[in-house]
Amino acid sequence: MQIEIVEHEPPYRVGVVIGSLSRESVNRRLAEALQKLAPAELEFFEIRYGDLPLYNRDLDADYPQVARDFKAAIRSADAVLFVTPEYNRSIPGPLKNAIDWGSRPYGDNAWEDKPTGVIGGSPGKIGTAVGQQTLRGTLSYLNARQMTSPEAYIQLTPGLIDDEGRVTDGETEEFLRLFMSKFREYIARVLTVIPQD
């Protein structure tokens, strides 16, 4: 079997999925900081999901427009970056609900082959590590193409990211810049081998 190599040139459109619906979310602030530290070849937009109803298989036959729009946003992205908190050693319920909507109805999985990155922050020292592993398991099942290294579990101490979305600690800034640079490289590799529709 021969793999067809197709060049997909930047800029790359990155859909950002923020795991918390809170306007004051520390992960929303982290997402803003990541965009400022990212290579110029990445363009960002938020994939919103707060208006999705609870997923119910009974709706598959008459898929709601809000879910169609959500899936269209996923498909319009060259890649997806998840920036999520950890709730009770897992991911937030609304985020899991959104991922389920994106994968349904059966056979119409918008996450399929999508280059994805996973990162999160919390005030605690484990920085969403357990929640990220839960998310990664779900994304693996859905055949999303995950960047597995570097992993990024960020302890968001007070003042680490200022009101303008700037990282105030040099070492953390350098690491987050590296994370976004590696994500850009990963997107290019995946899109070269698996062109998106």
Backbone as a printed PyTorch tensor [residue, N CA C, xyz], in Angstrom:
tensor([[[  0.8400,  -1.1900,   0.0000],
         [  0.0000,   0.0000,   0.0000],
         [  0.8770,   1.2420,   0.0000]],

        [[  0.5560,   2.1770,  -0.8620],
         [  1.3330,   3.3970,  -0.9900],
         [  0.5630,   4.5580,  -0.3770]],

        [[  1.2510,   5.3370,   0.4610],
         [  0.6240,   6.5010,   1.0910],
         [  0.8250,   7.7080,   0.1890]],

        [[ -0.2830,   8.3840,  -0.1160],
         [ -0.2080,   9.5850,  -0.9320],
         [  0.1870,  10.7670,  -0.0530]],

        [[  1.2250,  11.4510,  -0.4590],
         [  1.6990,  12.6120,   0.2820],
         [  1.1330,  13.8730,  -0.3740]],

        [[  0.3530,  14.6220,   0.3870],
         [ -0.2500,  15.8500,  -0.1190],
         [  0.1720,  17.0020,   0.7860]],

        [[  0.7840,  18.0110,   0.1980],
         [  1.2090,  19.1670,   0.9850],
         [  0.0030,  20.0200,   1.3570]],

        [[ -0.1140,  20.3440,   2.6210],
         [ -1.1560,  21.2440,   3.1100],
         [ -0.4230,  22.4250,   3.7200]],

        [[ -0.4710,  23.5310,   3.0550],
         [  0.3320,  24.6810,   3.4500],
         [ -0.3540,  25.4970,   4.5490]],

        [[  0.4440,  26.0890,   5.4350],
         [ -0.1240,  27.0080,   6.4210],
         [ -0.6130,  28.2750,   5.7200]],

        [[ -1.4430,  29.0870,   6.3950],
         [ -1.7880,  28.9650,   7.8160],
         [ -2.7590,  27.8310,   8.0790]],

        [[ -2.6980,  27.3070,   9.3020],
         [ -3.5920,  26.2490,   9.7390],
         [ -4.6400,  26.8440,  10.6730]],

        [[ -5.9110,  26.5230,  10.3990],
         [ -7.0160,  26.9960,  11.2510],
         [ -7.1730,  26.0260,  12.4150]],

        [[ -7.0240,  26.5370,  13.6210],
         [ -7.1180,  25.7130,  14.8240],
         [ -8.3860,  26.0800,  15.5800]],

        [[ -9.2720,  25.1130,  15.7190],
         [-10.4530,  25.3020,  16.5310],
         [-10.1220,  25.0310,  17.9870]],

        [[-10.4400,  25.9570,  18.8500],
         [-10.1350,  25.8300,  20.2790],
         [-11.4040,  25.4280,  21.0170]],

        [[-11.3320,  24.3050,  21.7280],
         [-12.4460,  23.8310,  22.5440],
         [-12.0510,  24.0270,  24.0000]],

        [[-12.7360,  24.9330,  24.6900],
         [-12.4280,  25.2130,  26.0930],
         [-13.3620,  24.3800,  26.9590]],

        [[-12.7850,  23.5730,  27.8360],
         [-13.5490,  22.5840,  28.5810],
         [-14.4970,  23.1420,  29.6120]],

        [[-14.3390,  24.3860,  29.9830],
         [-15.2250,  25.0240,  30.9540],
         [-16.1310,  26.0140,  30.2470]],

        [[-17.3970,  26.0470,  30.6530],
         [-18.3330,  27.0230,  30.1010],
         [-18.2640,  28.3690,  30.8280]],

        [[-17.5270,  28.4410,  31.9150],
         [-17.4480,  29.6680,  32.7020],
         [-16.7160,  30.7750,  31.9500]],

        [[-17.2870,  31.9690,  31.9570],
         [-16.6210,  33.1180,  31.3330],
         [-15.3330,  33.4710,  32.0680]],

        [[-15.2590,  33.1090,  33.3520],
         [-14.0880,  33.4310,  34.1660],
         [-13.1220,  32.2490,  34.2860]],

        [[-13.2610,  31.2740,  33.4370],
         [-12.4500,  30.0560,  33.5110],
         [-10.9550,  30.3580,  33.4030]],

        [[-10.1740,  29.7420,  34.2670],
         [ -8.7200,  29.8750,  34.1600],
         [ -8.2230,  29.2040,  32.8830]],

        [[ -8.9550,  28.2120,  32.3880],
         [ -8.5500,  27.5620,  31.1400],
         [ -8.8540,  28.4270,  29.9190]],

        [[ -9.8650,  29.2800,  30.0200],
         [-10.0800,  30.2650,  28.9580],
         [ -8.8890,  31.2330,  28.9180]],

        [[ -8.4280,  31.6260,  30.0790],
         [ -7.2610,  32.5180,  30.1490],
         [ -6.0140,  31.8080,  29.6070]],

        [[ -5.8750,  30.5240,  29.9320],
         [ -4.7510,  29.7400,  29.4000],
         [ -4.8370,  29.6680,  27.8800]],

        [[ -6.0370,  29.4500,  27.3470],
         [ -6.2140,  29.3820,  25.8930],
         [ -5.7920,  30.6910,  25.2250]],

        [[ -6.1270,  31.8090,  25.8400],
         [ -5.7290,  33.1130,  25.3010],
         [ -4.2110,  33.2610,  25.3000]],

        [[ -3.5790,  32.8080,  26.3740],
         [ -2.1240,  32.8880,  26.4550],
         [ -1.4700,  32.0130,  25.3900]],

        [[ -2.0030,  30.8240,  25.1780],
         [ -1.4440,  29.9150,  24.1770],
         [ -1.5070,  30.5280,  22.7850]],

        [[ -2.5850,  31.2180,  22.4860],
         [ -2.7090,  31.8420,  21.1700],
         [ -1.6570,  32.9230,  20.9730]],

        [[ -1.3390,  33.6520,  22.0340],
         [ -0.3090,  34.6940,  21.9390],
         [  1.0880,  34.0950,  21.7540]],

        [[  1.2970,  32.8860,  22.2590],
         [  2.6160,  32.2570,  22.1980],
         [  2.7910,  31.3470,  20.9820]],

        [[  1.7420,  31.1720,  20.2040],
         [  1.7660,  30.2280,  19.0880],
         [  2.5140,  30.7910,  17.8860]],

        [[  3.0340,  29.8970,  17.0460],
         [  3.6450,  30.3510,  15.7870],
         [  2.6380,  31.1080,  14.9260]],

        [[  3.1500,  32.0100,  14.1080],
         [  2.2870,  32.8520,  13.2740],
         [  1.4700,  32.0420,  12.2760]],

        [[  1.8980,  30.8130,  11.9720],
         [  1.1820,  29.9880,  10.9810],
         [ -0.1160,  29.4030,  11.5170]],

        [[ -0.4090,  29.6080,  12.7870],
         [ -1.6440,  29.0940,  13.3700],
         [ -2.6530,  30.2240,  13.5360]],

        [[ -3.8660,  29.9970,  13.0320],
         [ -4.9730,  30.9440,  13.1930],
         [ -6.0350,  30.2740,  14.0540]],

        [[ -6.5960,  30.9880,  15.0260],
         [ -7.4650,  30.3780,  16.0280],
         [ -8.8990,  30.8920,  15.9490]],

        [[ -9.8280,  30.0040,  16.2640],
         [-11.2090,  30.3900,  16.4920],
         [-11.7730,  29.4320,  17.5270]],

        [[-12.7310,  29.8900,  18.2990],
         [-13.3060,  29.0460,  19.3360],
         [-14.4540,  28.2150,  18.7850]],

        [[-14.4590,  26.9410,  19.0980],
         [-15.5850,  26.0640,  18.7750],
         [-16.4630,  26.0340,  20.0220]],

        [[-17.5890,  26.7150,  19.9490],
         [-18.4890,  26.8400,  21.1000],
         [-19.4930,  25.6960,  21.1100]],

        [[-19.8860,  25.2990,  22.3010],
         [-20.8040,  24.1680,  22.4240],
         [-21.8200,  24.3330,  23.5520]],

        [[-21.8710,  25.4970,  24.1660],
         [-22.7260,  25.7130,  25.3290],
         [-24.2130,  25.5860,  25.0530]],

        [[-24.6240,  25.7230,  23.7890],
         [-26.0470,  25.6460,  23.4610],
         [-26.5010,  24.2430,  23.0820]],

        [[-25.5870,  23.2870,  23.0600],
         [-25.9810,  21.9210,  22.7010],
         [-26.8860,  21.3320,  23.7870]],

        [[-27.9620,  20.6650,  23.3950],
         [-28.7580,  19.9470,  24.4000],
         [-28.0150,  18.7040,  24.8470]],

        [[-28.5210,  18.0290,  25.8620],
         [-27.9380,  16.7530,  26.2400],
         [-28.1080,  15.7740,  25.0870]],

        [[-27.0260,  15.0470,  24.7880],
         [-27.1110,  14.1050,  23.6730],
         [-28.1280,  13.0120,  23.9700]],

        [[-28.9510,  12.7190,  22.9620],
         [-29.9640,  11.6730,  23.0580],
         [-30.0310,  11.0000,  21.6920]],

        [[-29.8180,   9.7020,  21.6610],
         [-29.8010,   8.9630,  20.3970],
         [-31.0990,   9.1300,  19.6160]],

        [[-32.1990,   9.4080,  20.3090],
         [-33.4760,   9.5950,  19.6300],
         [-33.4350,  10.7710,  18.6470]],

        [[-32.4840,  11.6890,  18.8460],
         [-32.3830,  12.8580,  17.9800],
         [-31.5500,  12.6040,  16.7300]],

        [[-30.9270,  11.4280,  16.6250],
         [-30.0710,  11.1420,  15.4720],
         [-30.8310,  11.2440,  14.1510]],

        [[-32.0760,  10.8100,  14.1410],
         [-32.8500,  10.7910,  12.8990],
         [-33.2130,  12.2000,  12.4220]],

        [[-33.2800,  13.1470,  13.3270],
         [-33.6000,  14.5420,  12.9870],
         [-32.6100,  15.4290,  13.7280]],

        [[-31.3710,  15.4050,  13.2690],
         [-30.2600,  16.0240,  13.9800],
         [-30.4880,  17.5240,  14.1560]],

        [[-30.4150,  18.0410,  15.3820],
         [-30.6890,  19.4690,  15.6170],
         [-29.6990,  20.3700,  14.8710]],

        [[-30.1760,  21.5310,  14.4490],
         [-29.3230,  22.4530,  13.7060],
         [-28.1260,  22.8970,  14.5370]],

        [[-28.3130,  23.0930,  15.8300],
         [-27.1960,  23.5170,  16.6760],
         [-26.0790,  22.4800,  16.6680]],

        [[-26.4410,  21.2080,  16.5980],
         [-25.4330,  20.1430,  16.5320],
         [-24.7950,  20.0800,  15.1510]],

        [[-25.5850,  20.3370,  14.1110],
         [-25.0310,  20.3920,  12.7510],
         [-23.9940,  21.5090,  12.6460]],

        [[-24.3300,  22.6630,  13.2430],
         [-23.4090,  23.8030,  13.2070],
         [-22.1310,  23.4870,  13.9830]],

        [[-22.2870,  22.8080,  15.1120],
         [-21.1230,  22.4210,  15.9150],
         [-20.2050,  21.5010,  15.1160]],

        [[-20.7750,  20.5190,  14.4610],
         [-19.9640,  19.5950,  13.6650],
         [-19.3260,  20.2960,  12.4670]],

        [[-20.0340,  21.2460,  11.8800],
         [-19.4650,  22.0090,  10.7700],
         [-18.2550,  22.8140,  11.2350]],

        [[-18.3250,  23.3540,  12.4490],
         [-17.1800,  24.1050,  12.9890],
         [-15.9770,  23.1880,  13.1840]],

        [[-16.2140,  21.9830,  13.6940],
         [-15.1180,  21.0200,  13.8460],
         [-14.4950,  20.7280,  12.4920]],

        [[-15.3370,  20.4540,  11.5240],
         [-14.8370,  20.0650,  10.1960],
         [-14.1370,  21.2180,   9.4860]],

        [[-14.4850,  22.4600,   9.8290],
         [-13.8460,  23.6080,   9.1870],
         [-12.4270,  23.8400,   9.7140]],

        [[-12.1100,  23.2250,  10.8400],
         [-10.7840,  23.3970,  11.4490],
         [ -9.7870,  22.4140,  10.8480]],

        [[ -8.5610,  22.8730,  10.6650],
         [ -7.4890,  21.9550,  10.2790],
         [ -7.0590,  21.1060,  11.4620]],

        [[ -7.2410,  21.6350,  12.6660],
         [ -6.8490,  20.9350,  13.8890],
         [ -7.6930,  21.4710,  15.0350]],

        [[ -7.7010,  20.7280,  16.1350],
         [ -8.4660,  21.1340,  17.3150],
         [ -7.5510,  21.1010,  18.5390]],

        [[ -7.6110,  22.1600,  19.3300],
         [ -6.8680,  22.2340,  20.5850],
         [ -7.8600,  22.2400,  21.7370]],

        [[ -7.7820,  21.2180,  22.5980],
         [ -8.6160,  21.1420,  23.7900],
         [ -7.8650,  21.7630,  24.9570]],

        [[ -8.4930,  22.7220,  25.6270],
         [ -7.9180,  23.3600,  26.8080],
         [ -8.9510,  23.1630,  27.9100]],

        [[ -8.6710,  22.2450,  28.8450],
         [ -9.7560,  21.8310,  29.7240],
         [ -9.3580,  21.7070,  31.1850]],

        [[-10.2930,  22.0300,  32.0750],
         [-10.0820,  21.7240,  33.4910],
         [-10.3420,  20.2490,  33.7600]],

        [[-10.1230,  19.8780,  34.9960],
         [-10.4300,  18.5240,  35.4710],
         [-11.5310,  18.6440,  36.5170]],

        [[-12.6200,  17.9160,  36.3110],
         [-13.7110,  17.8900,  37.2830],
         [-13.8050,  16.4860,  37.8700]],

        [[-13.6100,  16.3660,  39.1600],
         [-13.7780,  15.0790,  39.8390],
         [-13.0040,  13.9530,  39.1600]],

        [[-11.7520,  14.2520,  38.8320],
         [-10.8410,  13.2870,  38.2120],
         [-11.2980,  12.8520,  36.8200]],

        [[-12.0350,  13.7120,  36.1440],
         [-12.4920,  13.4160,  34.7930],
         [-12.6290,  14.7360,  34.0460]],

        [[-13.3340,  14.7230,  32.9140],
         [-13.5560,  15.9480,  32.1600],
         [-14.9360,  16.5090,  32.4850]],

        [[-15.1540,  17.7950,  32.2650],
         [-16.4640,  18.3810,  32.5220],
         [-17.5650,  17.7120,  31.6960]],

        [[-18.7360,  17.5560,  32.2990],
         [-19.8530,  16.9270,  31.6160],
         [-20.2250,  17.5930,  30.2960]],

        [[-20.3100,  18.9350,  30.2480],
         [-20.6530,  19.5720,  28.9700],
         [-19.6510,  19.2690,  27.8600]],

        [[-18.3680,  19.1440,  28.2120],
         [-17.3640,  18.8070,  27.2040],
         [-17.5900,  17.3980,  26.6730]],

        [[-17.8310,  16.4420,  27.5610],
         [-18.1070,  15.0770,  27.1060],
         [-19.3560,  15.0480,  26.2350]],

        [[-20.3730,  15.7970,  26.6190],
         [-21.5960,  15.8770,  25.8230],
         [-21.2850,  16.3970,  24.4200]],

        [[-20.4570,  17.4410,  24.3300],
         [-20.1000,  18.0030,  23.0300],
         [-19.3350,  16.9920,  22.1850]],

        [[-18.4060,  16.2890,  22.8070],
         [-17.6510,  15.2750,  22.0630],
         [-18.5970,  14.2010,  21.5260]],

        [[-19.5760,  13.8020,  22.3320],
         [-20.5560,  12.8100,  21.8810],
         [-21.3570,  13.3320,  20.6870]],

        [[-21.8210,  14.5780,  20.7540],
         [-22.5360,  15.1550,  19.6210],
         [-21.6650,  15.1470,  18.3640]],

        [[-20.4000,  15.4630,  18.5140],
         [-19.5020,  15.5030,  17.3560],
         [-19.2630,  14.1530,  16.7190]],

        [[-19.5340,  13.0940,  17.4470],
         [-19.2770,  11.7390,  16.9360],
         [-20.5210,  11.0660,  16.3700]],

        [[-21.6710,  11.7010,  16.4660],
         [-22.9380,  11.0720,  16.0940],
         [-23.5750,  11.7820,  14.9100]],

        [[-24.5410,  11.1810,  14.1960],
         [-24.9560,   9.7960,  14.3650],
         [-23.8590,   8.8230,  13.9450]],

        [[-24.0430,   7.5770,  14.2830],
         [-23.0310,   6.5520,  14.0060],
         [-22.6200,   6.6050,  12.5330]],

        [[-21.2990,   6.5920,  12.3240],
         [-20.7630,   6.6400,  10.9670],
         [-20.4880,   8.0450,  10.4660]],

        [[-20.7720,   9.0640,  11.2700],
         [-20.5500,  10.4540,  10.8730],
         [-19.7800,  11.1860,  11.9730]],

        [[-18.5750,  10.7150,  12.2100],
         [-17.7290,  11.1790,  13.3010],
         [-16.8570,  12.3460,  12.8450]],

        [[-17.1520,  13.5470,  13.3360],
         [-16.3980,  14.7330,  12.9230],
         [-14.9760,  14.7590,  13.4790]],

        [[-14.6980,  13.9680,  14.5050],
         [-13.3630,  13.9490,  15.1120],
         [-12.3920,  13.0470,  14.3440]],

        [[-12.9030,  12.2160,  13.4630],
         [-12.1010,  11.2260,  12.7390],
         [-10.9090,  11.8810,  12.0440]],

        [[ -9.6970,  11.4180,  12.3690],
         [ -8.4430,  11.8460,  11.7320],
         [ -8.0940,  13.3190,  11.9700]],

        [[ -8.7910,  13.9800,  12.8640],
         [ -8.5220,  15.3990,  13.1220],
         [ -7.2770,  15.5320,  14.0020]],

        [[ -6.2650,  16.2890,  13.5800],
         [ -5.1200,  16.5320,  14.4680],
         [ -5.5980,  17.2610,  15.7310]],

        [[ -5.2190,  16.7470,  16.8930],
         [ -5.6750,  17.3430,  18.1410],
         [ -4.5260,  17.4930,  19.1300]],

        [[ -4.6460,  18.5290,  19.9490],
         [ -3.7510,  18.7300,  21.0710],
         [ -4.5800,  18.8370,  22.3360]],

        [[ -4.0060,  18.4230,  23.4530],
         [ -4.7010,  18.4420,  24.7370],
         [ -3.8110,  19.1240,  25.7670]],

        [[ -4.3750,  20.0820,  26.4700],
         [ -3.6550,  20.7910,  27.5220],
         [ -4.6840,  21.2620,  28.5350]],

        [[ -4.2460,  21.5370,  29.7460],
         [ -5.1740,  22.0590,  30.7410],
         [ -4.4210,  22.6000,  31.9330]],

        [[ -5.1240,  23.4240,  32.6950],
         [ -4.5150,  23.9890,  33.8810],
         [ -5.4970,  24.0310,  35.0280]],

        [[ -4.9470,  23.9960,  36.2300],
         [ -5.7600,  24.0890,  37.4410],
         [ -4.9030,  24.7000,  38.5450]],

        [[ -5.5330,  25.1790,  39.6200],
         [ -4.7480,  25.6970,  40.7390],
         [ -3.9170,  24.6140,  41.4290]],

        [[ -4.3360,  23.3580,  41.3190],
         [ -3.6230,  22.2680,  41.9750],
         [ -2.3720,  21.8430,  41.2260]],

        [[ -1.5180,  21.1140,  41.9280],
         [ -0.2200,  20.7600,  41.3620],
         [ -0.2880,  19.7160,  40.2570]],

        [[ -1.3500,  18.8860,  40.2300],
         [ -1.3850,  17.8740,  39.1650],
         [ -1.8990,  18.4550,  37.8560]],

        [[ -2.4010,  19.7040,  37.8820],
         [ -2.6710,  20.4390,  36.6560],
         [ -3.4990,  19.7200,  35.6150]],

        [[ -4.5500,  19.0350,  35.9980],
         [ -5.5170,  18.3550,  35.1090],
         [ -5.0070,  17.0500,  34.5120]],

        [[ -3.9690,  16.4590,  35.0920],
         [ -3.3830,  15.2460,  34.5090],
         [ -4.3910,  14.1100,  34.3620]],

        [[ -5.2110,  13.8780,  35.3870],
         [ -6.1560,  12.7610,  35.3330],
         [ -7.2760,  13.0590,  34.3460]],

        [[ -7.7750,  14.2850,  34.3410],
         [ -8.8010,  14.6690,  33.3900],
         [ -8.3250,  14.5400,  31.9530]],

        [[ -7.0790,  14.9230,  31.7140],
         [ -6.5390,  14.8030,  30.3590],
         [ -6.4650,  13.3440,  29.9120]],

        [[ -6.1230,  12.4540,  30.8290],
         [ -6.0650,  11.0390,  30.4450],
         [ -7.4480,  10.5120,  30.0790]],

        [[ -8.4790,  10.9580,  30.7980],
         [ -9.8470,  10.5860,  30.4420],
         [-10.1860,  11.0960,  29.0410]],

        [[ -9.8680,  12.3550,  28.7810],
         [-10.1360,  12.9340,  27.4760],
         [ -9.3920,  12.1900,  26.3780]],

        [[ -8.1340,  11.8680,  26.6340],
         [ -7.3350,  11.1690,  25.6210],
         [ -7.9290,   9.7980,  25.2800]],

        [[ -8.4520,   9.1070,  26.3000],
         [ -9.0650,   7.8100,  26.0340],
         [-10.2640,   7.9380,  25.1040]],

        [[-11.0820,   8.9520,  25.3300],
         [-12.2470,   9.1810,  24.4750],
         [-11.8170,   9.5590,  23.0670]],

        [[-10.8510,  10.4570,  22.9450],
         [-10.3820,  10.8730,  21.6220],
         [ -9.7350,   9.7200,  20.8590]],

        [[ -9.0490,   8.8380,  21.5790],
         [ -8.4540,   7.6680,  20.9270],
         [ -9.5240,   6.7820,  20.3080]],

        [[-10.5920,   6.5550,  21.0780],
         [-11.6850,   5.7290,  20.5620],
         [-12.2990,   6.3430,  19.3140]],

        [[-12.3410,   7.6790,  19.2680],
         [-12.9430,   8.3760,  18.1310],
         [-11.9650,   8.5760,  16.9830]],

        [[-10.7630,   8.0400,  17.1150],
         [ -9.7420,   8.0620,  16.0600],
         [ -9.2690,   9.4730,  15.7230]],

        [[ -9.3080,  10.3720,  16.7190],
         [ -8.6650,  11.6700,  16.5560],
         [ -7.1540,  11.4530,  16.6330]],

        [[ -6.4070,  12.2090,  15.8630],
         [ -4.9420,  12.0520,  15.8180],
         [ -4.3130,  12.9760,  16.8630]],

        [[ -3.9390,  12.4010,  17.9950],
         [ -3.4830,  13.1970,  19.1300],
         [ -1.9730,  13.3900,  19.1530]],

        [[ -1.5690,  14.6220,  19.4340],
         [ -0.1760,  14.8600,  19.7710],
         [  0.0310,  14.3390,  21.1850]],

        [[  0.9320,  13.4050,  21.3500],
         [  1.1160,  12.7710,  22.6570],
         [  2.2850,  13.3480,  23.4510]],

        [[  3.1290,  14.1370,  22.8060],
         [  4.2640,  14.7250,  23.5030],
         [  4.6040,  16.0590,  22.8410]],

        [[  4.8860,  17.0980,  23.6220],
         [  4.9740,  17.0880,  25.0770],
         [  3.5960,  17.1290,  25.7350]],

        [[  3.4960,  16.4930,  26.9040],
         [  2.3030,  16.6200,  27.7220],
         [  2.3930,  17.9440,  28.4780]],

        [[  1.2300,  18.5010,  28.8120],
         [  1.2350,  19.8210,  29.4530],
         [  0.1720,  19.8890,  30.5350]],

        [[  0.6100,  19.7950,  31.7740],
         [ -0.2610,  19.8920,  32.9440],
         [  0.1710,  21.1380,  33.7120]],

        [[ -0.5990,  22.1990,  33.6000],
         [ -0.1520,  23.5040,  34.0690],
         [ -0.7940,  23.8580,  35.3980]],

        [[  0.0360,  24.1590,  36.4000],
         [ -0.4780,  24.6810,  37.6620],
         [ -0.6320,  26.1890,  37.5020]],

        [[ -1.8720,  26.6450,  37.5090],
         [ -2.1640,  28.0570,  37.2770],
         [ -2.2120,  28.7990,  38.6120]],

        [[ -1.0560,  29.2020,  39.0690],
         [ -0.9630,  29.9560,  40.3030],
         [ -1.4440,  31.3880,  40.0600]],

        [[ -1.9060,  32.0970,  41.1120],
         [ -2.3770,  33.4720,  40.9380],
         [ -1.3240,  34.3520,  40.2720]],

        [[ -1.7410,  35.0650,  39.2260],
         [ -0.8450,  35.9790,  38.5310],
         [  0.0110,  35.3500,  37.4590]],

        [[ -0.0640,  34.0250,  37.2810],
         [  0.7750,  33.3840,  36.2610],
         [  0.4450,  33.9140,  34.8680]],

        [[ -0.8440,  34.1560,  34.6320],
         [ -1.2840,  34.7620,  33.3710],
         [ -2.0090,  36.0520,  33.7260]],

        [[ -1.5300,  37.1650,  33.1760],
         [ -2.1110,  38.4440,  33.5540],
         [ -3.4020,  38.7240,  32.7850]],

        [[ -3.9920,  39.8700,  33.0250],
         [ -5.2780,  40.2220,  32.4240],
         [ -5.2010,  40.3900,  30.9090]],

        [[ -4.0040,  40.5630,  30.3900],
         [ -3.8200,  40.7020,  28.9420],
         [ -3.4820,  39.3710,  28.2860]],

        [[ -3.4890,  38.2940,  29.0650],
         [ -3.1840,  36.9740,  28.5080],
         [ -1.7030,  36.7020,  28.3420]],

        [[ -0.8820,  37.4360,  29.0720],
         [  0.5720,  37.2250,  29.0130],
         [  1.0130,  36.3550,  30.1730]],

        [[  1.9260,  35.4350,  29.9030],
         [  2.4800,  34.5650,  30.9330],
         [  3.5980,  35.3130,  31.6300]],

        [[  3.5370,  35.3830,  32.9460],
         [  4.4740,  36.2220,  33.7000],
         [  5.7040,  35.4750,  34.1820]],

        [[  5.7040,  34.1490,  34.0780],
         [  6.8490,  33.3460,  34.4910],
         [  7.6030,  32.8950,  33.2470]],

        [[  8.9000,  33.2330,  33.1820],
         [  9.6830,  32.9630,  31.9840],
         [  9.7800,  31.4890,  31.6280]],

        [[  9.9640,  30.6440,  32.6220],
         [ 10.0940,  29.2080,  32.3580],
         [  8.7900,  28.6270,  31.8220]],

        [[  7.6740,  29.0320,  32.4090],
         [  6.3760,  28.5530,  31.9300],
         [  6.0930,  29.0830,  30.5280]],

        [[  6.4150,  30.3410,  30.2970],
         [  6.2230,  30.9160,  28.9580],
         [  7.0160,  30.1380,  27.9120]],

        [[  8.2530,  29.8240,  28.2290],
         [  9.1020,  29.0790,  27.2940],
         [  8.5160,  27.6950,  27.0070]],

        [[  8.0240,  27.0290,  28.0520],
         [  7.4380,  25.7000,  27.8560],
         [  6.1770,  25.7740,  26.9990]],

        [[  5.3020,  26.7440,  27.2710],
         [  4.0640,  26.8600,  26.4960],
         [  4.3460,  27.2380,  25.0470]],

        [[  5.3550,  28.0540,  24.8310],
         [  5.7560,  28.3970,  23.4610],
         [  6.2410,  27.1390,  22.7320]],

        [[  7.0200,  26.3090,  23.4410],
         [  7.4890,  25.0480,  22.8710],
         [  6.3060,  24.1350,  22.5500]],

        [[  5.3450,  24.0420,  23.4810],
         [  4.1580,  23.2000,  23.2620],
         [  3.4390,  23.6080,  21.9780]],

        [[  3.2380,  24.8990,  21.7900],
         [  2.5240,  25.3660,  20.6030],
         [  3.3520,  25.1870,  19.3340]],

        [[  4.6570,  25.3110,  19.4370],
         [  5.5180,  25.0630,  18.2850],
         [  5.4610,  23.5900,  17.8750]],

        [[  5.4970,  22.7150,  18.8640],
         [  5.3930,  21.2790,  18.5770],
         [  4.0160,  20.9380,  18.0010]],

        [[  2.9870,  21.6160,  18.4740],
         [  1.6460,  21.3720,  17.9480],
         [  1.5690,  21.7940,  16.4830]],

        [[  2.1760,  22.9120,  16.1550],
         [  2.2090,  23.3440,  14.7550],
         [  2.9120,  22.3020,  13.8840]],

        [[  4.0410,  21.7750,  14.3540],
         [  4.7590,  20.7430,  13.6040],
         [  3.9070,  19.4840,  13.4540]],

        [[  3.2100,  19.1270,  14.5170],
         [  2.3860,  17.9290,  14.4930],
         [  1.2320,  18.0750,  13.4990]],

        [[  0.5860,  19.2250,  13.4880],
         [ -0.4930,  19.4730,  12.5340],
         [  0.0120,  19.2800,  11.1090]],

        [[  1.1710,  19.8510,  10.8040],
         [  1.7270,  19.7440,   9.4560],
         [  1.9760,  18.2840,   9.0750]],

        [[  2.5030,  17.4980,  10.0170],
         [  2.7750,  16.0830,   9.7310],
         [  1.4940,  15.3130,   9.4560]],

        [[  0.4980,  15.5180,  10.3200],
         [ -0.7630,  14.7820,  10.1390],
         [ -1.4330,  15.1760,   8.8260]],

        [[ -1.4980,  16.4600,   8.5320],
         [ -2.1840,  16.9040,   7.3290],
         [ -1.4500,  16.4990,   6.0670]],

        [[ -0.1640,  16.2550,   6.1570],
         [  0.5820,  15.7820,   5.0060],
         [  0.2010,  14.3510,   4.6650]],

        [[ -0.0270,  13.5380,   5.6820],
         [ -0.3390,  12.1290,   5.4600],
         [ -1.8340,  11.8760,   5.3540]],

        [[ -2.6260,  12.6380,   6.1210],
         [ -4.0820,  12.4390,   6.1500],
         [ -4.7600,  13.7670,   5.8230]],

        [[ -4.8830,  14.0940,   4.5470],
         [ -5.5610,  15.3550,   4.1860],
         [ -6.9970,  15.3670,   4.7070]],

        [[ -7.4530,  16.5330,   5.1380],
         [ -8.8130,  16.6740,   5.6310],
         [ -9.7690,  16.9160,   4.4810]],

        [[-11.0260,  16.5380,   4.6800],
         [-12.0410,  16.7470,   3.6260],
         [-12.3330,  18.2210,   3.4330]]])
